[in-house]
Amino acid sequence: MSSDPNTTARLETDLDLVRRAQQGDSDAFASLFYAHKPRIYSVCLRMTNNTAEAEDLTQDAFLQVFRKLSTFRGDSALSTWLYRIAVNTVLMHFRKKALR
């Protein structure tokens, strides 16, 4: 783990926000969404190379995050968990597209 105070503060803030969001605090979830949306969007954009698809998939990824937030245990950084959800969301999108 890096000793950068900003990173440490971000992780502590994330975990605090996650705990509050897990207890039903919608403002806490909104804060997580706005804090991490740019990075998730850029992951989706890099994978799809399409701004409209990336925007849709960013929304889909955060919908998954909302549904699965109760399963987040904090074993990894929230950003790592969000990244995996984003990548999986895009991969599922491509699989569904390939089936059509």
Contacts in CASP RR format, 6 or more apart in sequence:
PFRMAT RR
TARGET T0000
AUTHOR 0000-0000-0000
METHOD contacts of the structure
MODEL  1
MSSDPNTTARLETDLDLVRRAQQGDSDAFASLFYAHKPRIYSVCLRMTNN
TAEAEDLTQDAFLQVFRKLSTFRGDSALSTWLYRIAVNTVLMHFRKKALR
1 7 0 8 1.000
1 8 0 8 1.000
2 8 0 8 1.000
10 35 0 8 1.000
11 77 0 8 1.000
11 78 0 8 1.000
13 35 0 8 1.000
14 32 0 8 1.000
14 35 0 8 1.000
14 77 0 8 1.000
14 78 0 8 1.000
14 79 0 8 1.000
15 74 0 8 1.000
15 78 0 8 1.000
16 28 0 8 1.000
17 28 0 8 1.000
17 29 0 8 1.000
17 31 0 8 1.000
17 32 0 8 1.000
17 35 0 8 1.000
18 28 0 8 1.000
18 32 0 8 1.000
18 69 0 8 1.000
18 72 0 8 1.000
18 74 0 8 1.000
18 78 0 8 1.000
20 27 0 8 1.000
20 28 0 8 1.000
21 28 0 8 1.000
21 29 0 8 1.000
21 32 0 8 1.000
21 69 0 8 1.000
22 69 0 8 1.000
22 70 0 8 1.000
22 72 0 8 1.000
29 66 0 8 1.000
29 69 0 8 1.000
32 65 0 8 1.000
32 78 0 8 1.000
33 62 0 8 1.000
36 78 0 8 1.000
36 79 0 8 1.000
36 82 0 8 1.000
37 58 0 8 1.000
37 62 0 8 1.000
39 79 0 8 1.000
39 82 0 8 1.000
39 83 0 8 1.000
40 58 0 8 1.000
40 61 0 8 1.000
40 62 0 8 1.000
40 82 0 8 1.000
40 83 0 8 1.000
40 86 0 8 1.000
41 54 0 8 1.000
41 55 0 8 1.000
41 58 0 8 1.000
43 83 0 8 1.000
43 86 0 8 1.000
43 87 0 8 1.000
43 90 0 8 1.000
44 53 0 8 1.000
44 54 0 8 1.000
44 55 0 8 1.000
44 57 0 8 1.000
44 58 0 8 1.000
44 61 0 8 1.000
44 86 0 8 1.000
44 89 0 8 1.000
44 90 0 8 1.000
45 51 0 8 1.000
45 54 0 8 1.000
47 54 0 8 1.000
47 87 0 8 1.000
47 90 0 8 1.000
48 54 0 8 1.000
48 57 0 8 1.000
48 90 0 8 1.000
48 93 0 8 1.000
53 93 0 8 1.000
57 86 0 8 1.000
57 89 0 8 1.000
57 90 0 8 1.000
57 93 0 8 1.000
58 86 0 8 1.000
60 89 0 8 1.000
60 93 0 8 1.000
61 82 0 8 1.000
61 85 0 8 1.000
61 86 0 8 1.000
61 89 0 8 1.000
61 90 0 8 1.000
64 85 0 8 1.000
64 88 0 8 1.000
64 89 0 8 1.000
65 82 0 8 1.000
65 85 0 8 1.000
68 85 0 8 1.000
72 78 0 8 1.000
72 81 0 8 1.000
74 81 0 8 1.000
END
